Amino acid sequence: MQKLIFIFTILSTLLYSTIDLPISFSSDFIQTITTDKKKEIKYSGTVIFSSPNNFKWRYKTPTKKEVCSNGKELLIVDHDLEQVSAYIIDSGLDLSNILKNAKPHHKGVFVAKYKNKNYTIAIDKQGKLKTIAYRDDLDNIVYIIFYKMRYRTKKINLVSLKCNYPSNYDYINN
């Protein structure tokens, strides 16, 4: 009987667990985008997140650019092209809500459906975000691996999440 209770406890923990998103985090990442024609592009860099939906992605390879978002606006600074593109977004990567909708699939792997997109999320042994995979609006498969993840208990100053660029860059407001 005790074994049965133990097994039930373990199973219910696995089936009803959730992913905890910290107030903020920073991480190195590798992002692979695979097109429907199986062409693959790999990016790497660092990302900073502060709740509820503030991101700053710093791409180092293959091109140097920054992508900053507060969940409503998106700014892309392409340093190689010396160009800034500004967008109003309605369906950015809403990590908080995606993780709130995540359901356990098997040990350390969760699936979520949010705004008609399916996400697969993996966490490491410490419960920290490890990978996210999804299909974007252009039907590309996006796979992001996070490493050297650092969870924080305080929000990050929003000034450090803004994209900075020289005033001589071309500015495109989309």
MARBA-3410 file (N, C-alpha, C, O; in Angstrom, 1 decimal):
174
0.8,-1.2,0.0,0.0,0.0,0.0,0.9,1.3,0.0,0.6,2.2,-0.7 ~ 2.0,1.3,0.8,2.8,2.4,0.9,3.5,2.7,-0.5,3.7,3.8,-0.9 ~ 3.8,1.6,-1.2,4.4,1.7,-2.5,3.4,2.4,-3.5,3.8,3.2,-4.3 ~ 2.2,2.0,-3.4,1.1,2.5,-4.2,0.9,4.0,-4.0,0.8,4.8,-4.9 ~ 0.9,4.4,-2.7,0.8,5.8,-2.4,2.0,6.6,-2.9,1.8,7.7,-3.4
3.2,6.0,-2.7,4.4,6.7,-3.2,4.3,6.9,-4.7,4.6,8.0,-5.2 ~ 4.0,5.9,-5.5,3.9,6.0,-6.9,2.8,7.0,-7.3,3.1,7.8,-8.2 ~ 1.7,7.0,-6.7,0.6,8.0,-6.9,1.1,9.4,-6.7,0.8,10.3,-7.5 ~ 1.9,9.6,-5.6,2.4,10.9,-5.3,3.4,11.4,-6.4,3.3,12.5,-6.8 ~ 4.2,10.5,-6.8,5.2,10.8,-7.9,4.5,11.2,-9.2,4.8,12.2,-9.8
3.5,10.3,-9.5,2.8,10.6,-10.8,2.0,11.8,-10.7,1.9,12.6,-11.7 ~ 1.3,12.1,-9.6,0.5,13.4,-9.5,1.5,14.6,-9.6,1.1,15.6,-10.1 ~ 2.7,14.5,-9.0,3.6,15.6,-9.1,4.0,15.8,-10.5,4.1,17.0,-11.0 ~ 4.3,14.8,-11.3,4.7,14.9,-12.7,3.5,15.4,-13.5,3.8,16.3,-14.4 ~ 2.3,15.0,-13.3,1.2,15.3,-14.1,0.7,16.7,-13.8,0.2,17.4,-14.7
0.9,17.2,-12.6,0.3,18.5,-12.2,1.3,19.6,-12.0,1.0,20.7,-11.5 ~ 2.6,19.3,-12.3,3.6,20.3,-12.0,3.5,21.4,-13.1,3.0,21.2,-14.2 ~ 4.0,22.6,-12.8,4.1,23.7,-13.7,5.5,24.2,-13.8,6.4,23.8,-13.0 ~ 5.7,25.1,-14.7,7.0,25.7,-14.9,6.9,27.0,-14.2,6.0,27.9,-14.5 ~ 7.9,27.3,-13.3,7.9,28.6,-12.7,8.8,29.5,-13.5,10.0,29.2,-13.7
8.3,30.6,-13.9,9.1,31.6,-14.6,9.6,32.6,-13.5,8.8,33.2,-12.8 ~ 10.9,32.9,-13.5,11.4,33.8,-12.5,10.9,35.2,-12.8,10.5,35.5,-13.9 ~ 11.2,36.1,-11.9,10.9,37.5,-12.1,11.7,38.1,-13.3,11.3,38.9,-14.1 ~ 13.0,37.6,-13.3,13.9,37.9,-14.4,14.9,36.8,-14.6,15.2,36.0,-13.7 ~ 15.6,36.8,-15.8,16.7,35.9,-16.0,17.6,36.5,-17.1,17.2,37.4,-17.9
18.8,36.0,-17.1,19.7,36.2,-18.2,20.3,34.9,-18.6,20.5,34.0,-17.8 ~ 20.7,34.8,-19.9,21.2,33.5,-20.4,21.9,33.7,-21.7,21.6,34.6,-22.5 ~ 22.8,32.8,-22.0,23.3,32.7,-23.3,22.4,31.8,-24.1,21.6,31.0,-23.5 ~ 22.3,31.9,-25.4,21.4,31.1,-26.2,22.0,30.7,-27.5,22.9,31.4,-28.1 ~ 21.5,29.6,-28.1,21.7,29.2,-29.5,20.3,29.1,-30.0,19.5,28.3,-29.5
20.0,29.8,-31.1,18.7,29.7,-31.8,18.9,29.1,-33.2,19.7,29.7,-34.0 ~ 18.1,28.1,-33.5,18.2,27.5,-34.8,16.8,27.7,-35.4,15.8,27.4,-34.9 ~ 16.8,28.3,-36.7,15.6,28.5,-37.4,15.7,27.6,-38.7,16.6,27.7,-39.4 ~ 14.7,26.7,-38.8,14.7,25.8,-40.0,13.5,26.2,-40.8,12.3,26.1,-40.3 ~ 13.7,26.5,-42.1,12.6,26.9,-43.0,11.9,25.6,-43.5,12.3,24.5,-43.2
10.8,25.8,-44.1,10.0,24.7,-44.7,10.8,24.0,-45.8,10.4,22.9,-46.2 ~ 11.8,24.6,-46.3,12.7,24.0,-47.4,13.9,23.3,-46.7,14.8,23.0,-47.4 ~ 13.9,23.2,-45.4,14.9,22.6,-44.6,16.2,23.4,-44.6,17.3,22.8,-44.2 ~ 16.2,24.6,-44.9,17.4,25.5,-44.7,17.5,25.9,-43.3,16.5,26.2,-42.7 ~ 18.7,25.8,-42.7,18.9,26.0,-41.3,19.8,27.2,-41.1,20.8,27.4,-41.7
19.4,28.1,-40.2,20.2,29.3,-39.8,20.4,29.2,-38.3,19.4,29.0,-37.6 ~ 21.6,29.4,-37.9,21.9,29.3,-36.4,22.4,30.7,-36.0,23.2,31.3,-36.6 ~ 21.8,31.1,-34.9,22.2,32.4,-34.2,22.7,32.0,-32.8,22.3,31.0,-32.2 ~ 23.5,32.9,-32.3,23.9,32.8,-30.9,24.0,34.2,-30.3,24.3,35.2,-31.0 ~ 23.9,34.2,-28.9,24.1,35.5,-28.3,23.6,35.4,-26.8,23.8,34.3,-26.2
23.1,36.5,-26.3,22.6,36.5,-24.9,21.2,37.1,-24.9,20.8,37.9,-25.8 ~ 20.5,36.7,-23.9,19.1,37.3,-23.7,18.9,37.7,-22.3,19.5,37.0,-21.3 ~ 18.2,38.8,-22.1,17.8,39.2,-20.7,16.3,39.3,-20.7,15.7,39.9,-21.7 ~ 15.6,38.8,-19.7,14.2,38.8,-19.6,13.8,39.4,-18.2,14.5,39.2,-17.2 ~ 12.8,40.3,-18.2,12.3,40.8,-17.0,10.7,40.8,-17.1,10.2,41.3,-18.1
10.0,40.3,-16.1,8.6,40.2,-16.2,7.9,41.5,-16.3,8.5,42.5,-15.8 ~ 6.8,41.6,-16.9,6.0,40.5,-17.5,6.5,40.1,-18.9,6.4,38.9,-19.1 ~ 7.0,40.9,-19.7,7.3,40.5,-21.1,8.4,41.4,-21.7,8.3,41.7,-22.9 ~ 9.4,41.8,-20.9,10.4,42.6,-21.4,11.6,41.7,-21.8,12.2,41.0,-20.9 ~ 12.1,41.8,-23.0,13.2,41.1,-23.5,14.2,41.9,-24.2,13.9,43.0,-24.7
15.5,41.5,-24.1,16.6,42.1,-24.9,17.4,40.9,-25.4,18.1,40.3,-24.6 ~ 17.4,40.7,-26.7,18.2,39.6,-27.3,19.4,40.3,-28.0,19.2,41.2,-28.8 ~ 20.6,39.9,-27.6,21.8,40.4,-28.3,22.4,39.3,-29.1,23.0,38.3,-28.6 ~ 22.2,39.4,-30.4,22.8,38.4,-31.3,24.2,38.7,-31.6,24.6,39.9,-31.9 ~ 25.1,37.7,-31.5,26.5,37.9,-31.7,26.9,37.3,-33.1,27.7,37.9,-33.8
26.3,36.1,-33.4,26.7,35.5,-34.7,25.4,35.0,-35.3,24.4,34.7,-34.5 ~ 25.2,34.9,-36.6,26.2,35.2,-37.6,26.2,36.7,-37.9,27.1,37.2,-38.7 ~ 25.3,37.5,-37.3,25.3,38.9,-37.5,25.1,39.6,-36.2,24.5,39.0,-35.3 ~ 25.6,40.8,-36.0,25.4,41.5,-34.8,24.2,42.4,-34.8,24.1,43.3,-35.6 ~ 23.2,42.0,-33.9,22.0,42.8,-33.8,21.4,42.7,-32.5,21.8,41.8,-31.7
20.5,43.6,-32.2,19.8,43.5,-30.9,18.3,43.6,-31.2,17.8,44.2,-32.1 ~ 17.5,42.8,-30.4,16.0,42.8,-30.5,15.5,43.1,-29.1,15.7,42.3,-28.2 ~ 14.8,44.2,-29.0,14.2,44.6,-27.7,12.7,44.6,-27.8,12.1,45.1,-28.8 ~ 12.0,44.2,-26.8,10.6,44.2,-26.8,10.0,44.3,-25.4,10.6,43.8,-24.4 ~ 8.9,45.0,-25.3,8.1,45.1,-24.1,6.8,44.3,-24.2,5.9,44.5,-23.4
6.7,43.5,-25.2,5.5,42.7,-25.5,4.5,43.4,-26.4,3.6,42.8,-26.9 ~ 4.7,44.7,-26.6,3.8,45.5,-27.5,4.5,46.1,-28.6,4.0,46.2,-29.7 ~ 5.8,46.5,-28.4,6.6,47.1,-29.4,7.9,46.3,-29.5,8.4,45.7,-28.6 ~ 8.4,46.3,-30.7,9.6,45.5,-31.0,10.6,46.4,-31.8,10.2,47.0,-32.8 ~ 11.8,46.4,-31.3,12.8,47.2,-32.0,13.9,46.3,-32.4,14.5,45.6,-31.6
14.3,46.3,-33.7,15.4,45.5,-34.2,16.5,46.4,-34.6,16.3,47.3,-35.5 ~ 17.7,46.3,-34.0,18.8,47.1,-34.4,19.8,46.2,-35.1,20.4,45.3,-34.4 ~ 20.0,46.4,-36.4,21.0,45.6,-37.1,22.3,46.4,-37.3,22.3,47.4,-38.1 ~ 23.3,46.1,-36.5,24.5,46.9,-36.5,25.3,46.7,-37.8,26.0,47.6,-38.2 ~ 25.2,45.6,-38.4,25.9,45.3,-39.7,25.3,46.2,-40.8,26.0,46.8,-41.6
24.0,46.4,-40.8,23.3,47.2,-41.8,23.2,48.7,-41.4,22.8,49.5,-42.2 ~ 23.5,48.9,-40.1,23.3,50.3,-39.5,21.9,50.7,-39.7,21.6,51.8,-40.2 ~ 21.0,49.9,-39.3,19.5,50.1,-39.5,18.7,49.7,-38.3,19.1,48.7,-37.6 ~ 17.7,50.5,-38.0,16.8,50.2,-36.9,15.4,50.1,-37.5,14.9,50.9,-38.3 ~ 14.7,49.0,-37.1,13.3,48.8,-37.5,12.4,48.7,-36.3,12.7,47.9,-35.4
11.3,49.5,-36.3,10.4,49.5,-35.2,9.1,48.9,-35.6,8.6,49.2,-36.7 ~ 8.5,48.1,-34.8,7.2,47.4,-35.1,6.3,47.5,-33.9,6.7,47.5,-32.7 ~ 5.0,47.6,-34.1,4.0,47.3,-33.1,3.6,45.8,-33.3,3.3,45.4,-34.4 ~ 3.6,45.1,-32.2,3.4,43.6,-32.3,2.1,43.3,-31.6,1.7,43.9,-30.6 ~ 1.5,42.2,-32.1,0.3,41.7,-31.4,0.5,40.3,-31.0,-0.4,39.7,-30.3
1.5,39.6,-31.5,1.7,38.2,-31.1,3.2,37.9,-30.9,3.7,37.0,-31.6 ~ 3.9,38.6,-30.0,5.3,38.3,-29.8,5.4,37.1,-28.9,4.4,36.4,-28.6 ~ 6.6,36.7,-28.5,6.9,35.6,-27.7,6.5,36.0,-26.2,7.3,36.5,-25.5 ~ 5.2,35.6,-25.9,4.7,36.0,-24.5,5.0,34.8,-23.6,4.2,34.0,-23.3 ~ 6.3,34.8,-23.1,6.8,33.7,-22.3,6.0,33.5,-21.1,5.7,32.3,-20.8
5.6,34.5,-20.4,4.8,34.3,-19.2,3.5,33.5,-19.4,3.3,32.5,-18.7 ~ 2.8,33.9,-20.4,1.5,33.2,-20.7,1.7,31.8,-21.3,1.0,30.9,-21.1 ~ 2.8,31.7,-22.1,3.1,30.3,-22.7,3.4,29.4,-21.5,2.9,28.2,-21.5 ~ 4.2,29.8,-20.6,4.5,28.9,-19.5,3.4,28.6,-18.6,3.2,27.5,-18.0 ~ 2.5,29.6,-18.4,1.3,29.4,-17.6,0.4,28.3,-18.2,-0.3,27.6,-17.5
0.4,28.2,-19.6,-0.4,27.2,-20.3,0.3,25.9,-20.5,-0.3,25.0,-21.0 ~ 1.5,25.8,-20.0,2.3,24.5,-20.2,1.8,23.4,-19.4,1.5,23.6,-18.2 ~ 1.6,22.2,-20.0,1.2,21.0,-19.3,2.3,20.0,-19.4,3.0,19.9,-20.4 ~ 2.5,19.2,-18.3,3.6,18.2,-18.4,3.3,17.2,-19.5,2.2,16.7,-19.7 ~ 4.4,16.9,-20.2,4.3,15.9,-21.3,5.0,14.6,-20.8,4.5,13.5,-20.8
6.3,14.7,-20.5,7.0,13.7,-19.7,8.1,14.4,-18.9,8.2,15.6,-19.0 ~ 8.9,13.7,-18.2,9.8,14.3,-17.2,10.6,15.4,-17.8,11.4,15.2,-18.7 ~ 10.5,16.6,-17.3,11.2,17.7,-17.7,10.8,18.4,-19.0,11.4,19.3,-19.5 ~ 9.7,17.8,-19.6,9.2,18.4,-20.9,7.8,18.7,-20.8,7.0,18.0,-20.3 ~ 7.4,19.9,-21.3,6.1,20.4,-21.2,5.6,20.9,-22.6,6.4,21.2,-23.5
4.3,20.8,-22.8,3.8,21.4,-24.1,2.7,22.4,-23.7,2.1,22.4,-22.7 ~ 2.7,23.4,-24.6,1.7,24.5,-24.3,1.1,24.9,-25.7,1.7,24.9,-26.7 ~ -0.2,25.3,-25.6,-0.8,25.9,-26.8,-1.2,27.3,-26.4,-1.9,27.5,-25.4 ~ -0.8,28.3,-27.1,-1.1,29.6,-26.8,-1.2,30.4,-28.1,-0.3,30.4,-29.0 ~ -2.3,31.1,-28.3,-2.6,31.9,-29.5,-2.4,31.0,-30.8,-1.7,31.5,-31.7
-3.0,29.8,-30.8,-2.9,28.9,-31.9,-1.6,28.4,-32.3,-1.3,28.0,-33.4 ~ -0.6,28.5,-31.4,0.7,28.0,-31.6,1.0,26.9,-30.6,0.6,27.1,-29.4 ~ 1.7,25.9,-31.0,2.2,24.8,-30.1,3.6,25.1,-29.7,4.4,25.3,-30.6 ~ 3.9,24.9,-28.4,5.2,25.1,-27.9,5.7,23.9,-27.1,4.8,23.2,-26.5 ~ 6.9,23.5,-27.3,7.5,22.4,-26.5,8.6,23.1,-25.7,9.5,23.7,-26.2
8.5,22.9,-24.4,9.4,23.5,-23.4,10.1,22.4,-22.6,9.5,21.5,-22.1 ~ 11.4,22.6,-22.4,12.1,21.6,-21.5,12.8,22.4,-20.4,13.2,23.6,-20.6 ~ 12.9,21.8,-19.3,13.5,22.4,-18.1,14.7,21.5,-17.7,14.6,20.3,-17.9 ~ 15.7,22.1,-17.0,16.8,21.3,-16.5,16.4,20.7,-15.1,15.3,20.8,-14.7 ~ 17.4,20.0,-14.5,17.1,19.4,-13.2,16.8,20.3,-12.1,16.2,20.0,-11.1
17.3,21.6,-12.3,16.9,22.6,-11.3,15.6,23.3,-11.5,15.2,24.2,-10.8 ~ 14.9,22.9,-12.6,13.7,23.5,-13.0,13.8,24.8,-13.8,12.8,25.5,-14.0 ~ 15.0,25.1,-14.2,15.2,26.3,-15.0,15.0,26.0,-16.5,15.2,24.9,-17.0 ~ 14.5,27.0,-17.2,14.2,26.9,-18.6,15.5,26.5,-19.4,16.6,27.0,-19.2 ~ 15.3,25.4,-20.2,16.4,24.9,-21.0,16.2,25.0,-22.5,17.2,25.4,-23.2
15.0,24.7,-23.0,14.8,24.9,-24.4,13.3,25.3,-24.7,12.4,25.0,-23.9 ~ 13.1,25.9,-25.8,11.8,26.2,-26.3,11.8,25.9,-27.8,12.7,26.3,-28.5 ~ 10.7,25.2,-28.3,10.6,25.0,-29.7,9.2,25.3,-30.1,8.2,25.0,-29.4 ~ 9.0,25.9,-31.3,7.7,26.3,-31.8,7.8,26.6,-33.3,8.9,26.7,-33.8 ~ 6.7,26.7,-33.9,6.6,27.1,-35.4,6.2,28.5,-35.4,5.1,28.9,-34.8
7.0,29.4,-36.1,6.6,30.8,-36.1,5.6,31.1,-37.2,5.1,30.2,-37.8 ~ 5.2,32.4,-37.3,4.2,32.8,-38.3,4.6,32.6,-39.7,3.7,32.6,-40.6 ~ 5.8,32.4,-40.0,6.3,32.1,-41.4,6.5,30.6,-41.6,7.0,30.2,-42.7 ~ 6.0,29.8,-40.7,6.1,28.3,-40.8,7.5,27.8,-40.6,7.8,26.7,-41.0 ~ 8.4,28.6,-40.0,9.7,28.1,-39.7,9.7,27.4,-38.3,8.9,27.8,-37.5
10.5,26.5,-38.2,10.7,25.8,-36.9,11.8,26.6,-36.1,12.9,26.7,-36.6 ~ 11.4,27.1,-34.9,12.3,27.8,-34.1,12.7,27.0,-32.9,11.8,26.5,-32.2 ~ 14.0,26.8,-32.7,14.4,26.0,-31.5,15.5,26.8,-30.8,16.5,27.1,-31.4 ~ 15.2,27.1,-29.5,16.1,27.9,-28.7,16.7,27.1,-27.6,15.9,26.5,-26.8 ~ 18.0,27.1,-27.4,18.6,26.4,-26.3,19.2,27.5,-25.4,20.0,28.3,-25.9
18.9,27.4,-24.1,19.4,28.3,-23.2,20.5,27.6,-22.4,20.3,26.5,-21.9 ~ 21.6,28.3,-22.1,22.6,27.8,-21.3,23.3,28.9,-20.5,23.2,30.1,-20.8 ~ 23.9,28.5,-19.4,24.4,29.5,-18.4,23.2,30.4,-17.9,23.4,31.6,-17.8 ~ 22.1,29.7,-17.7,20.9,30.4,-17.2,21.1,30.9,-15.8,21.5,30.2,-14.9 ~ 20.7,32.2,-15.6,20.8,32.8,-14.3,19.4,33.4,-13.9,19.0,34.5,-14.5
18.7,32.8,-13.0,17.4,33.3,-12.5,17.7,34.3,-11.5,18.6,34.3,-10.7 ~ 16.8,35.3,-11.5,16.9,36.4,-10.5,15.6,36.6,-9.8,14.6,36.2,-10.3 ~ 15.7,37.2,-8.6,14.5,37.4,-7.8,13.9,38.8,-7.9,12.9,39.1,-7.3 ~ 14.6,39.7,-8.6,14.2,41.1,-8.8,14.1,41.4,-10.3,14.7,40.8,-11.1 ~ 13.2,42.4,-10.6,13.1,42.9,-11.9,14.3,43.6,-12.4,15.1,44.2,-11.5
14.6,43.5,-13.6,15.8,44.2,-14.2,15.4,45.6,-14.6,14.3,45.8,-15.1 ~ 16.2,46.5,-14.3,16.0,47.9,-14.7,15.7,48.0,-16.2,16.4,47.5,-17.0 ~ 14.5,48.6,-16.5,14.1,48.6,-17.9,15.0,49.4,-18.8,15.1,49.1,-20.0 ~ 15.8,50.3,-18.3,16.8,51.0,-19.1,17.8,50.1,-19.7,18.2,50.2,-20.8 ~ 18.2,49.0,-18.9,19.2,48.1,-19.5,18.6,47.1,-20.5,19.3,46.4,-21.2
17.2,47.2,-20.7,16.6,46.3,-21.7,16.3,47.1,-22.9,15.7,46.5,-23.9 ~ 16.6,48.3,-23.0,16.4,49.1,-24.2,17.5,48.9,-25.2,18.7,48.7,-24.8 ~ 17.2,48.9,-26.5,18.2,48.9,-27.6,18.8,50.2,-27.7,18.1,51.3,-27.8 ~ 20.1,50.2,-27.8,20.9,51.5,-28.0,21.5,51.4,-29.4,22.0,50.4,-29.8 ~ 21.5,52.6,-30.0,22.1,52.6,-31.4,22.5,54.1,-31.7,22.0,55.0,-31.1
23.5,54.2,-32.6,23.9,55.5,-33.0,22.8,56.3,-33.7,22.0,55.7,-34.4 ~ 22.8,57.6,-33.6,21.8,58.4,-34.2,21.9,58.4,-35.7,20.9,58.8,-36.4 ~ 23.0,58.0,-36.3,23.2,58.0,-37.8,22.6,56.8,-38.4,22.6,56.7,-39.7 ~ 22.1,55.8,-37.6,21.5,54.6,-38.2,20.2,55.0,-38.9,19.5,55.9,-38.5 ~ 19.9,54.3,-40.0,18.6,54.5,-40.7,17.5,54.0,-39.8,17.6,52.9,-39.2
16.4,54.7,-39.7,15.3,54.3,-38.8,14.0,54.0,-39.7,13.6,54.9,-40.5 ~ 13.5,52.8,-39.6,12.3,52.4,-40.3,11.2,52.1,-39.4,11.3,51.3,-38.5 ~ 10.1,52.9,-39.5,8.9,52.7,-38.6,7.9,51.9,-39.4,7.3,52.4,-40.3 ~ 7.7,50.6,-39.1,6.8,49.7,-39.8,5.4,49.8,-39.2,4.5,49.1,-39.7
END
